[in-house]
Amino acid sequence: MTDTRQEALIRDAIAAEAGQAVDHRTVLATLRGGRTRRRPFALFAAAGLTVAAAVVAVVVPLTVDRGAAPPATDPAAPPVTTTARTVLLVGLDGSANTDSAMLARVGADGSVSAAALPRDVLVDIPGVGRGRLSSAYARAHAAARADGRDGDLAGAQSLVRTVEALTGVAVDHYAVVDVAAFGALSDAVGGVPVCLRRPVRDELSGVDLPAGPQSISGAQAPAFLRQREGLANGDLDRIVRQLAFLRSLAGELAEAGPAEIARLARVTATGVRVDPGLDVLELAGRLTPAVRTAIIPLGDEVDTDGGQARRVDPAAVRAFMAGFFADGATGAPTGGHSVPLPATETEKPGRTPPPVDCVR
């Protein structure tokens, strides 16, 4: 899509939202770089929360151009890179702790493989030592701020190095999203459908939802994604929730109209940060619906000063990632961690079991 066409499409989308005066140049700047986003909705749908960063970013160019004829090739444009690339997708809480992390590989053919990295795994943080994955960004962020340096950049770089050391995979790009932005994101699309097997109420996360299918938005969206207390598998069940939420979000984004696109662009401008080398439009232009997801191999739970954490065997993680990210790899991955599905409730006479796609 040329700059002229892109600008016209975005301008039309924003104009369609009555009463919302937004400078189209601001939205264009959001799409091109700086505090932009990266990742097509297909990637988010398969990945986890951290992935959300990718969703919004890519949704605008993909949606506004849906069904349009391919643009003529610009002879002055640089050649398109068709090599595989890896992107670390990160979700942060309000204290700069890593709430969720996903390492995704976009193949030369546009296929996507995404592996969830649970926040509570014990890892070696370069320059720091042993600690939870969730602390790598926060520690570097705080140290940099104390020295008058860019905390966001330092945090992202520390987390990238930590993930590379754990997985043996070089990270080409990263995208960081603030978890709180999911409330505005869900509002922008008019709510995201989810289904719960039973009512949930948790004071820590703030979630308070009934059982059954429903649409969540506003403060309940990030609360739904944050909860892990009271869930049988804790953070692992939360990852399952994130996957369900993002799959539904992808469906909503696929049907987004001009007004929704304009709102999504504004959410993206304030809630997502990426490295300057990530070209979202080029990457989004070659993504396919072929998406595979997994959770890295996990060891047993151990007690630490900060509560329970998960051991991991770096050798096992690296072996798994090598196979999962291998060129031409297809089908369901093997060797990763499997999260038990919620038990059905068919044992009690007269009770209708919840839909199979409902989550805890």
SEZAMI-546731 format. One record per residue (C-alpha): residue number from 1; residue in one letter; chain; y, x, z. Coordinates in nm, 4 decimals. Layout:
N
SITE   num   residuo   cadena      north       east         up
SITE   NUM         a        A          Y          X          Z
...
END
This chain:
360
SITE   num   residuo   cadena      north       east         up
SITE     1         m        A     0.0000     0.0000     0.0000
SITE     2         t        A     0.3367     0.1475    -0.1008
SITE     3         d        A     0.6251     0.1666     0.1446
SITE     4         t        A     0.8167    -0.0946    -0.0568
SITE     5         r        A     0.5320    -0.3442    -0.0551
SITE     6         q        A     0.4504    -0.2760     0.3082
SITE     7         e        A     0.8116    -0.3268     0.4100
SITE     8         a        A     0.8337    -0.6530     0.2169
SITE     9         l        A     0.5126    -0.7886     0.3699
SITE    10         i        A     0.6140    -0.7023     0.7222
SITE    11         r        A     0.9635    -0.8430     0.6680
SITE    12         d        A     0.8120    -1.1713     0.5469
SITE    13         a        A     0.5761    -1.1835     0.8447
SITE    14         i        A     0.8561    -1.1365     1.0927
SITE    15         a        A     1.0780    -1.3890     0.9177
SITE    16         a        A     0.7992    -1.6444     0.9543
SITE    17         e        A     0.8324    -1.6349     1.3309
SITE    18         a        A     1.1291    -1.8628     1.3803
SITE    19         g        A     1.3948    -1.7551     1.6226
SITE    20         q        A     1.2572    -1.4027     1.6647
SITE    21         a        A     1.5117    -1.1565     1.5269
SITE    22         v        A     1.3279    -0.8298     1.4766
SITE    23         d        A     1.4461    -0.5442     1.2582
SITE    24         h        A     1.1730    -0.4798     1.0004
SITE    25         r        A     1.2513    -0.1062     1.0188
SITE    26         t        A     1.1434    -0.1061     1.3812
SITE    27         v        A     0.8062    -0.2520     1.2886
SITE    28         l        A     0.7685    -0.0073     1.0003
SITE    29         a        A     0.8316     0.2821     1.2344
SITE    30         t        A     0.5596     0.1447     1.4596
SITE    31         l        A     0.3128     0.1362     1.1708
SITE    32         r        A     0.3854     0.4889     1.0532
SITE    33         g        A     0.3611     0.7057     1.3543
SITE    34         g        A     0.5065     0.8073     1.6833
SITE    35         r        A     0.4041     0.5420     1.9287
SITE    36         t        A     0.1724     0.3741     1.6860
SITE    37         r        A    -0.1750     0.2500     1.7019
SITE    38         r        A    -0.4879     0.3288     1.5239
SITE    39         r        A    -0.7932     0.1416     1.4542
SITE    40         p        A    -0.9179    -0.1366     1.2480
SITE    41         f        A    -1.0357    -0.4487     1.4130
SITE    42         a        A    -1.3926    -0.3719     1.3085
SITE    43         l        A    -1.3875    -0.0610     1.5221
SITE    44         f        A    -1.2574    -0.2405     1.8254
SITE    45         a        A    -1.4937    -0.5225     1.7914
SITE    46         a        A    -1.7772    -0.2827     1.8280
SITE    47         a        A    -1.6278    -0.0527     2.0797
SITE    48         g        A    -1.4856    -0.1028     2.4235
SITE    49         l        A    -1.1574    -0.1678     2.5912
SITE    50         t        A    -1.0241     0.1666     2.5140
SITE    51         v        A    -1.0663     0.0613     2.1698
SITE    52         a        A    -0.8109    -0.1972     2.1812
SITE    53         a        A    -0.5549     0.0521     2.1010
SITE    54         a        A    -0.7053     0.0659     1.7657
SITE    55         v        A    -0.7234    -0.2983     1.7067
SITE    56         v        A    -0.3660    -0.4010     1.7045
SITE    57         a        A    -0.2525    -0.1000     1.5207
SITE    58         v        A    -0.4703    -0.1554     1.2261
SITE    59         v        A    -0.4642    -0.5256     1.2237
SITE    60         v        A    -0.1158    -0.5516     1.0812
SITE    61         p        A    -0.1706    -0.3519     0.7608
SITE    62         l        A    -0.5203    -0.4940     0.7119
SITE    63         t        A    -0.4216    -0.8545     0.7654
SITE    64         v        A    -0.1010    -0.8682     0.5673
SITE    65         d        A    -0.2714    -0.7141     0.2670
SITE    66         r        A    -0.5875    -0.9224     0.2852
SITE    67         g        A    -0.6812    -1.0477    -0.0580
SITE    68         a        A    -0.4062    -0.8528    -0.2338
SITE    69         a        A    -0.4753    -0.6544    -0.5460
SITE    70         p        A    -0.5078    -0.2801    -0.4907
SITE    71         p        A    -0.1759    -0.0972    -0.5455
SITE    72         a        A    -0.1293     0.1433    -0.8312
SITE    73         t        A    -0.1978     0.5035    -0.7447
SITE    74         d        A     0.1128     0.7000    -0.6583
SITE    75         p        A     0.0883     1.0331    -0.8442
SITE    76         a        A     0.3135     1.1941    -0.5829
SITE    77         a        A     0.0956     1.0840    -0.2910
SITE    78         p        A    -0.1230     1.3462    -0.1220
SITE    79         p        A    -0.4971     1.3244    -0.1925
SITE    80         v        A    -0.6932     1.0973     0.0400
SITE    81         t        A    -0.9130     1.2808     0.2874
SITE    82         t        A    -1.2683     1.1498     0.2803
SITE    83         t        A    -1.4252     1.3675     0.5476
SITE    84         a        A    -1.5637     1.2151     0.8653
SITE    85         r        A    -1.3332     1.2138     1.1675
SITE    86         t        A    -1.3701     1.1408     1.5366
SITE    87         v        A    -1.1218     0.9426     1.7430
SITE    88         l        A    -1.1090     0.9202     2.1220
SITE    89         l        A    -0.9973     0.5712     2.2255
SITE    90         v        A    -0.8616     0.5494     2.5800
SITE    91         g        A    -0.7601     0.2605     2.8060
SITE    92         l        A    -0.5335     0.3471     3.1017
SITE    93         d        A    -0.4585     0.1572     3.4202
SITE    94         g        A    -0.1137     0.1476     3.5775
SITE    95         s        A    -0.1714     0.4793     3.7583
SITE    96         a        A    -0.2667     0.6825     3.4492
SITE    97         n        A    -0.6352     0.6709     3.5420
SITE    98         t        A    -0.8771     0.6346     3.2529
SITE    99         d        A    -1.0023     0.2787     3.2820
SITE   100         s        A    -1.2272     0.3069     2.9773
SITE   101         a        A    -1.3072     0.5592     2.7065
SITE   102         m        A    -1.4817     0.5417     2.3705
SITE   103         l        A    -1.5579     0.8200     2.1248
SITE   104         a        A    -1.5769     0.6897     1.7690
SITE   105         r        A    -1.6767     0.8584     1.4448
SITE   106         v        A    -1.5435     0.7209     1.1187
SITE   107         g        A    -1.7705     0.8423     0.8394
SITE   108         a        A    -1.6624     0.9495     0.4943
SITE   109         d        A    -1.7939     0.6135     0.3706
SITE   110         g        A    -1.5842     0.4195     0.6243
SITE   111         s        A    -1.8740     0.3350     0.8554
SITE   112         v        A    -1.8075     0.3529     1.2305
SITE   113         s        A    -2.0215     0.4704     1.5223
SITE   114         a        A    -1.8692     0.4338     1.8696
SITE   115         a        A    -2.0115     0.5592     2.2008
SITE   116         a        A    -1.8861     0.4326     2.5376
SITE   117         l        A    -1.8150     0.6961     2.8041
SITE   118         p        A    -1.8275     0.5249     3.1471
SITE   119         r        A    -1.5294     0.6137     3.3648
SITE   120         d        A    -1.7403     0.7044     3.6714
SITE   121         v        A    -1.9558     0.9763     3.5149
SITE   122         l        A    -1.9291     1.3162     3.6860
SITE   123         v        A    -1.8102     1.5800     3.4393
SITE   124         d        A    -1.6676     1.9294     3.4264
SITE   125         i        A    -1.2938     1.9016     3.3698
SITE   126         p        A    -1.1712     2.2241     3.2036
SITE   127         g        A    -0.9341     2.4126     3.4323
SITE   128         v        A    -1.0056     2.1793     3.7240
SITE   129         g        A    -1.3777     2.1666     3.7968
SITE   130         r        A    -1.6137     1.8832     3.8822
SITE   131         g        A    -1.4728     1.5323     3.8866
SITE   132         r        A    -1.4944     1.1809     3.7503
SITE   133         l        A    -1.4100     1.1281     3.3858
SITE   134         s        A    -1.1474     0.8759     3.4959
SITE   135         s        A    -0.9474     1.1494     3.6735
SITE   136         a        A    -0.9117     1.3981     3.3861
SITE   137         y        A    -0.6076     1.2301     3.2308
SITE   138         a        A    -0.4443     1.1420     3.5639
SITE   139         r        A    -0.4674     1.4919     3.7122
SITE   140         a        A    -0.3151     1.6612     3.4097
SITE   141         h        A    -0.0543     1.3857     3.3788
SITE   142         a        A     0.0608     1.4330     3.7386
SITE   143         a        A     0.0662     1.8142     3.7168
SITE   144         a        A     0.2699     1.8084     3.3971
SITE   145         r        A     0.5216     1.5605     3.5356
SITE   146         a        A     0.5671     1.7785     3.8430
SITE   147         d        A     0.6508     2.0719     3.6129
SITE   148         g        A     0.8893     1.8688     3.3990
SITE   149         r        A     0.6490     1.8537     3.1038
SITE   150         d        A     0.5220     1.5624     2.8951
SITE   151         g        A     0.2662     1.3925     3.1194
SITE   152         d        A     0.1208     1.1692     2.8478
SITE   153         l        A     0.0569     1.4635     2.6170
SITE   154         a        A    -0.0945     1.6775     2.8922
SITE   155         g        A    -0.3166     1.3915     3.0083
SITE   156         a        A    -0.4459     1.3193     2.6589
SITE   157         q        A    -0.5136     1.6870     2.5909
SITE   158         s        A    -0.7051     1.7268     2.9180
SITE   159         l        A    -0.9187     1.4207     2.8501
SITE   160         v        A    -0.9890     1.5391     2.4957
SITE   161         r        A    -1.1081     1.8777     2.6222
SITE   162         t        A    -1.3221     1.7098     2.8875
SITE   163         v        A    -1.4879     1.4782     2.6361
SITE   164         e        A    -1.5477     1.7636     2.3945
SITE   165         a        A    -1.7153     1.9687     2.6695
SITE   166         l        A    -1.9369     1.6749     2.7669
SITE   167         t        A    -2.0387     1.5550     2.4209
SITE   168         g        A    -2.0278     1.8712     2.2136
SITE   169         v        A    -1.8217     1.6760     1.9582
SITE   170         a        A    -1.4808     1.7962     1.8363
SITE   171         v        A    -1.2165     1.5248     1.8784
SITE   172         d        A    -0.9863     1.4986     1.5772
SITE   173         h        A    -0.7508     1.2278     1.7047
SITE   174         y        A    -0.6833     1.0068     2.0049
SITE   175         a        A    -0.5312     0.6652     2.0722
SITE   176         v        A    -0.4237     0.5506     2.4187
SITE   177         v        A    -0.3576     0.1900     2.5192
SITE   178         d        A    -0.2229     0.0525     2.8467
SITE   179         v        A    -0.4709    -0.2029     2.9807
SITE   180         a        A    -0.1888    -0.4350     3.0833
SITE   181         a        A    -0.1020    -0.4725     2.7141
SITE   182         f        A    -0.4102    -0.6906     2.6664
SITE   183         g        A    -0.2289    -0.9826     2.8243
SITE   184         a        A     0.0445    -0.9706     2.5616
SITE   185         l        A    -0.2138    -0.9039     2.2923
SITE   186         s        A    -0.4173    -1.2117     2.3812
SITE   187         d        A    -0.0978    -1.4194     2.3945
SITE   188         a        A    -0.0034    -1.2966     2.0475
SITE   189         v        A    -0.3187    -1.4446     1.8936
SITE   190         g        A    -0.3074    -1.7631     2.1007
SITE   191         g        A    -0.5898    -1.6664     2.3371
SITE   192         v        A    -0.9255    -1.4908     2.3031
SITE   193         p        A    -1.2529    -1.6891     2.3315
SITE   194         v        A    -1.5022    -1.5673     2.5942
SITE   195         c        A    -1.7982    -1.7201     2.7761
SITE   196         l        A    -1.9052    -1.6649     3.1372
SITE   197         r        A    -2.2477    -1.7410     3.2799
SITE   198         r        A    -2.0980    -1.8395     3.6149
SITE   199         p        A    -1.7508    -1.8776     3.7731
SITE   200         v        A    -1.5809    -1.5509     3.8668
SITE   201         r        A    -1.3108    -1.4830     4.1215
SITE   202         d        A    -1.2122    -1.1363     4.2341
SITE   203         e        A    -0.8993    -1.0540     4.4324
SITE   204         l        A    -0.9003    -0.6874     4.3334
SITE   205         s        A    -0.8807    -0.7462     3.9588
SITE   206         g        A    -0.7115    -1.0851     3.9853
SITE   207         v        A    -0.9675    -1.2628     3.7686
SITE   208         d        A    -1.0221    -1.6324     3.8436
SITE   209         l        A    -1.2153    -1.8117     3.5712
SITE   210         p        A    -1.4667    -2.0991     3.5504
SITE   211         a        A    -1.8116    -2.0774     3.3972
SITE   212         g        A    -1.8727    -2.1519     3.0319
SITE   213         p        A    -1.6839    -2.0989     2.7057
SITE   214         q        A    -1.3061    -2.0753     2.7309
SITE   215         s        A    -1.0015    -1.9016     2.5906
SITE   216         i        A    -0.8246    -1.6403     2.8026
SITE   217         s        A    -0.4716    -1.5056     2.7702
SITE   218         g        A    -0.1866    -1.3664     2.9759
SITE   219         a        A    -0.2760    -1.2056     3.3078
SITE   220         q        A    -0.6363    -1.3306     3.2961
SITE   221         a        A    -0.7184    -1.1162     2.9910
SITE   222         p        A    -0.6704    -0.7740     3.1583
SITE   223         a        A    -0.8147    -0.9165     3.4814
SITE   224         f        A    -1.1312    -1.0197     3.2960
SITE   225         l        A    -1.1558    -0.6710     3.1446
SITE   226         r        A    -1.0872    -0.4866     3.4708
SITE   227         q        A    -1.3325    -0.6593     3.7042
SITE   228         r        A    -1.6349    -0.4624     3.8160
SITE   229         e        A    -1.6611    -0.5592     4.1840
SITE   230         g        A    -1.9149    -0.8364     4.2288
SITE   231         l        A    -2.0929    -0.7586     3.9015
SITE   232         a        A    -2.4597    -0.6631     3.9253
SITE   233         n        A    -2.4189    -0.3484     3.7156
SITE   234         g        A    -2.0602    -0.2720     3.8119
SITE   235         d        A    -1.8757    -0.0741     3.5466
SITE   236         l        A    -2.1607    -0.1118     3.2981
SITE   237         d        A    -2.1310    -0.4905     3.3080
SITE   238         r        A    -1.7591    -0.4466     3.2599
SITE   239         i        A    -1.8275    -0.2495     2.9426
SITE   240         v        A    -2.0414    -0.5413     2.8197
SITE   241         r        A    -1.7469    -0.7724     2.8893
SITE   242         q        A    -1.5158    -0.5465     2.6969
SITE   243         l        A    -1.7446    -0.5563     2.3963
SITE   244         a        A    -1.7630    -0.9352     2.4067
SITE   245         f        A    -1.3852    -0.9658     2.4408
SITE   246         l        A    -1.3156    -0.7291     2.1557
SITE   247         r        A    -1.5623    -0.8963     1.9215
SITE   248         s        A    -1.3871    -1.2264     1.9841
SITE   249         l        A    -1.0490    -1.0619     1.9463
SITE   250         a        A    -1.1548    -0.9231     1.6095
SITE   251         g        A    -1.2404    -1.2740     1.4959
SITE   252         e        A    -0.8989    -1.4004     1.6026
SITE   253         l        A    -0.7247    -1.1126     1.4300
SITE   254         a        A    -0.9119    -1.1795     1.1075
SITE   255         e        A    -0.7543    -1.5261     1.1005
SITE   256         a        A    -0.4067    -1.4137     1.2105
SITE   257         g        A    -0.1134    -1.5523     1.0151
SITE   258         p        A     0.2380    -1.4103     0.9625
SITE   259         a        A     0.3670    -1.5238     1.3032
SITE   260         e        A     0.0747    -1.3649     1.4870
SITE   261         i        A     0.1153    -1.0446     1.2869
SITE   262         a        A     0.4815    -1.0195     1.3869
SITE   263         r        A     0.3936    -1.0649     1.7546
SITE   264         l        A     0.1121    -0.8106     1.7306
SITE   265         a        A     0.3501    -0.5552     1.5821
SITE   266         r        A     0.5820    -0.5886     1.8803
SITE   267         v        A     0.2947    -0.5516     2.1297
SITE   268         t        A     0.1767    -0.2406     1.9503
SITE   269         a        A     0.5197    -0.0791     1.9636
SITE   270         t        A     0.5185    -0.0691     2.3428
SITE   271         g        A     0.1523    -0.0572     2.4419
SITE   272         v        A    -0.0173     0.2066     2.2258
SITE   273         r        A     0.0265     0.5845     2.1865
SITE   274         v        A    -0.1484     0.8101     1.9350
SITE   275         d        A    -0.1386     1.1712     1.8274
SITE   276         p        A     0.1039     1.2379     1.5390
SITE   277         g        A    -0.1715     1.3562     1.3036
SITE   278         l        A    -0.3516     1.0222     1.2828
SITE   279         d        A    -0.2776     0.8371     0.9582
SITE   280         v        A    -0.3636     0.4786     1.0374
SITE   281         l        A    -0.3019     0.3324     0.6945
SITE   282         e        A    -0.5223     0.5877     0.5178
SITE   283         l        A    -0.8013     0.5456     0.7697
SITE   284         a        A    -0.7821     0.1657     0.7781
SITE   285         g        A    -0.7902     0.1544     0.4010
SITE   286         r        A    -1.1440     0.2891     0.3861
SITE   287         l        A    -1.3103     0.1341     0.6917
SITE   288         t        A    -1.6134    -0.0883     0.6380
SITE   289         p        A    -1.7756    -0.3548     0.8594
SITE   290         a        A    -2.0672    -0.1158     0.9253
SITE   291         v        A    -2.0235    -0.0539     1.2992
SITE   292         r        A    -2.2771     0.0872     1.5486
SITE   293         t        A    -2.2188     0.1073     1.9248
SITE   294         a        A    -2.3931     0.2670     2.2218
SITE   295         i        A    -2.3475     0.3984     2.5756
SITE   296         i        A    -2.4168     0.7678     2.6366
SITE   297         p        A    -2.7324     0.8618     2.8340
SITE   298         l        A    -2.6737     0.8246     3.2082
SITE   299         g        A    -2.8439     0.9671     3.5143
SITE   300         d        A    -2.8757     0.8262     3.8633
SITE   301         e        A    -2.5960     0.7072     4.0893
SITE   302         v        A    -2.4755     0.9368     4.3683
SITE   303         d        A    -2.2411     0.8938     4.6644
SITE   304         t        A    -1.9173     1.0909     4.6515
SITE   305         d        A    -1.6003     1.0986     4.8579
SITE   306         g        A    -1.4515     0.8475     4.6184
SITE   307         g        A    -1.7529     0.6158     4.6202
SITE   308         q        A    -2.0482     0.5980     4.3855
SITE   309         a        A    -2.0503     0.7940     4.0624
SITE   310         r        A    -2.2979     0.8627     3.7820
SITE   311         r        A    -2.4652     1.1904     3.7051
SITE   312         v        A    -2.5029     1.2895     3.3420
SITE   313         d        A    -2.7028     1.5639     3.1767
SITE   314         p        A    -2.4610     1.7285     2.9281
SITE   315         a        A    -2.7554     1.8590     2.7233
SITE   316         a        A    -2.8964     1.5068     2.6890
SITE   317         v        A    -2.5527     1.3667     2.6034
SITE   318         r        A    -2.4962     1.6303     2.3351
SITE   319         a        A    -2.8386     1.5741     2.1823
SITE   320         f        A    -2.7757     1.1985     2.1746
SITE   321         m        A    -2.4307     1.2342     2.0201
SITE   322         a        A    -2.5590     1.4732     1.7545
SITE   323         g        A    -2.8097     1.2134     1.6391
SITE   324         f        A    -2.5770     0.9156     1.6830
SITE   325         f        A    -2.2975     1.0790     1.4844
SITE   326         a        A    -2.5247     1.2369     1.2213
SITE   327         d        A    -2.4369     1.1764     0.8571
SITE   328         g        A    -2.6367     0.8848     0.7228
SITE   329         a        A    -2.7463     0.7592     1.0673
SITE   330         t        A    -2.8105     0.3845     1.0584
SITE   331         g        A    -2.9656     0.1127     1.2692
SITE   332         a        A    -2.9787     0.0748     1.6451
SITE   333         p        A    -2.9283     0.4070     1.8264
SITE   334         t        A    -3.2008     0.5400     2.0536
SITE   335         g        A    -3.1682     0.7492     2.3665
SITE   336         g        A    -2.8497     0.5936     2.5026
SITE   337         h        A    -2.8172     0.3878     2.8198
SITE   338         s        A    -2.9215     0.0228     2.8023
SITE   339         v        A    -2.7437    -0.2336     3.0191
SITE   340         p        A    -2.9760    -0.5103     3.1492
SITE   341         l        A    -2.8809    -0.8485     3.0110
SITE   342         p        A    -2.7861    -1.1208     3.2591
SITE   343         a        A    -3.0936    -1.3088     3.3757
SITE   344         t        A    -3.1287    -1.6534     3.2226
SITE   345         e        A    -3.1360    -1.9470     3.4601
SITE   346         t        A    -3.4153    -2.1497     3.3065
SITE   347         e        A    -3.6267    -2.1409     3.6217
SITE   348         k        A    -3.4369    -2.4238     3.7899
SITE   349         p        A    -3.5429    -2.7691     3.6635
SITE   350         g        A    -3.2737    -2.9660     3.4893
SITE   351         r        A    -3.0380    -2.6712     3.4468
SITE   352         t        A    -2.9249    -2.5891     3.0952
SITE   353         p        A    -2.9242    -2.2141     3.0401
SITE   354         p        A    -2.5908    -2.0648     2.9338
SITE   355         p        A    -2.5461    -1.9520     2.5725
SITE   356         v        A    -2.7109    -1.6156     2.5058
SITE   357         d        A    -2.3755    -1.4548     2.4253
SITE   358         c        A    -2.2266    -1.5396     2.7636
SITE   359         v        A    -2.1585    -1.2479     2.9996
SITE   360         r        A    -2.1581    -1.2035     3.3765
END
